[in-house]
């Protein structure tokens, strides 16, 4: 093996290790938001209509606890 090949292998291993560490610390928390919309229409007399719409927003915050 030449010196250039050895250097490329060492750099690749270092990049892989740094990527793994970054993922471990970067993915330690998350935030999820879910929106649910329910709509119901009922037609009444003439041109008059009734629309009932409900909207529910749920938010979940999580963080990973390190031992």
GIFENJO-V177173 format. One record per pair of residues at least 6 apart in sequence whose C-alpha atoms are under 7 Angstrom apart, sorted by sequence separation. I is the first residue (numbers start at 1). GAP is how many residues later the second one is. D is the distance in Angstrom with one decimal. If there is no record, write none. Layout:
I,GAP,D
I,GAP,D
This chain:
43,6,4.6
42,7,6.3
43,7,6.1
42,8,5.4
41,9,5.9
42,9,6.5
41,10,4.6
40,11,5.9
41,11,6.3
40,12,5.2
39,13,5.9
40,13,6.3
39,14,4.4
38,15,5.7
39,15,6.5
38,16,5.3
37,17,5.8
38,17,6.4
37,18,4.4
36,19,5.7
37,19,6.4
36,20,5.1
35,21,5.8
36,21,6.4
35,22,4.5
34,23,5.8
35,23,6.4
34,24,5.2
33,25,5.7
34,25,6.5
33,26,4.5
32,27,5.8
33,27,6.4
32,28,5.2
31,29,5.9
32,29,6.6
31,30,4.7
30,31,6.2
31,31,6.4
30,32,5.4
29,33,5.5
30,33,6.4
29,34,4.0
28,35,5.8
29,35,5.8
28,36,4.9
